[in-house]
C-alpha cells in the first residue's frame, strides 16, 4: 500500500477541514449505527480508561482487552501529531499504521472518556474511534481528526497546524456489508 499526503498549512485551514470531516463522520455514523447497542467498560491500570463501545453483537471483556494496545497506540500517535515538530515522514508513518490497522471484520464505535467525569452529564471525550468492516474510518480527539472520505481517500486535520489529504494506492476495495 502506498500513501500520498498533501499538506495545507494554517490554523484556518485546520478548522475548515474539521468542519467538513465532522459532517462526513456524522453521515457515516448515522448510516452504520442503527442496530448497534452500547456497552460501558472501565479498564483499570496505571490510568483508568472508561470506554463506551457500540457494536451489533456486544463485546466480551476479552475482546475489549485485546483492543487496548491499539487504542493506546492511537492515543500516542495523536500526541505525536499534535507536536508541532512532527515531520511529514512521521505523519506518513502514523497514517500508514492507521490505514493498515484491521480489527477483523468488526464494526465498532469506541469512545474513550476522560476519567474525571466519565458516564456523567459533564463527561468529555479524549478519543473516538470508528471501525467499519475492520477498517479504521474515524479517529477523533479534541485537536485532531482523521476520517475516511471515500475508498482510498482520507482526511487528517490537526488544530492550529493544517490539514492533510491522504490518498491510498494499491489496495483492493473490500466490500463492507451495510445494514438494511
N, C-alpha and C positions, 0 to 999 in steps of 0.2 A: 504494500500500500504506500502510495506517495501522497504527500500533502503539499499544497502550495498555499502560503499565507501572504495576505496583502494587509498592510497596517495603515490605518488612517489615524494620525495623531490628533490629540486635543481633547480637552475636557468636554466641550460642547458635543463633539463627535461621539464620545463615550455615552453621554446621556441620551442623545438621539438614537443611538444603536440599542440601548437598553429599552427604550420605549417600544421600538419595533420588535425586538426579540421577545419582550414581555407579551405582546399580542400574539406572536407565533406560538409561544409556550402555552398561553391561555387556550388557544384554539386546539392545540394538541391534547392538553389535559382534558378539555371538555369532550373530545372525541373518544378518548380511551378510558376515562374514569367511571362511566356508568357501570354498575355491577361490581365495582371494587368495594371491599369492606376495609374498615380501618382497625388497626391494632396499635396498641401502645406498648413500648418496651423501655425499660430503664436499665442500661448496661452499667454495671459497677466497674470501677477501675480507678486509676490514678485521678481521672476526671470523669465524673458521672456523665453518661451520654443518654439523654432522653430522646427516643425516636418515635415518630408516628409514621406508620407504614400502611399504604393502601395496596391491596392485592386482590386478585379474584378468589383464590382458594384459601387464603390465610397462610401464615408462615409459622413454622415451628421455631422455637428459640434457637435450635441448632443452625437453621438456615440464616437467621439474623446474625448469629455469631460468626458465620462464615463470611458475611458481607462486611464485617467490621474492618479488616485490614484495608479493603478497597475504600470504604468511607473515610477512614483516617488518612489514606494517601491522597485522596481528592482534597481534603482539608489542607494538607501540607502543600499540595500543588497550588492551591488558591493563594496561600500566604506567599509563595514564591512569585506568582504572577503579580501580586499587589506590590511587590518590591520594585521600586522604580528602576533599579539597575538590572532587572531581568533582561537577558539578551534575546534576540529573535530566535537563535538556536535553542535556547532554553524553553521559550514559548512553544516552538515546534515540537520539542521532545514531550512536553506536557500534553499538548493537544493530541499527539500521536498515541500516547498512552490512553487518553480518554476515548479516542475514536476506536481503539483496538479492544478496549475492555468489554468483555462479554460476560453476562450473568446467565448463562444457559439460554433458555427461550422465555425467561421470566419477564413479566411486565409488572413493574412496581413504581410507586411514588414514595419517596422517603423524605421525611422532614427531620432534621436534627435540630432540636430545640435548645435554646440557651438554658442551662440547668437552673439558673436563678429563678425563673418564673415558668418553668415547664408545666404544661397542661393547665394553665390558669388563663384568665381573661387578659392578663398582662404579658402573655408569652411573646417571645420573638424568636425568629429562626436564625440559626447560624449557617445552615446549609439545606438546600433542597436538591434532590436527585430524581430524575425521571429516567426509567429504563423501559423501553418498549421492545418486546420480542428479543430481549437480551442485549439490545444496543443502548448505550448511553445517549439519550437525546436531550437531556436538560441537566445543567448544573447551575445552581444559583446560590449566591451568597450576598451579603449586604453590599459589597462593592464590585462583584464580578458576576457575569452571566455568560453561559455557553449554551447554545441551543441549535438543534438540527433544524435547518430551514426547509430542506428537501434532500432527496438522496444525493449524497456526495457533497453537500454544501452546508456549512456550519458558520455560525457567528459567535464571536467572543468579544465581550466588552469588559474593560477594566476601568472603573470610575476614575476620572481625572487624567487618565493616560491616553485612551483612544479605543479603537475597535479593530478587530481582525476579521477578515473574510477568509474562511478556511475551505479550500477546495480539495476534495479527496479524489484520487485517481487510482484505478487498478483494483477495485473491489467489486465483486459481483453483488447485485441487488438481491437481498434475501427478503421474500415477501413476509410481512407481518400480518397475522390474522387479526382482523378487526372484528369487534363485536357488532352484531346486528342490532 
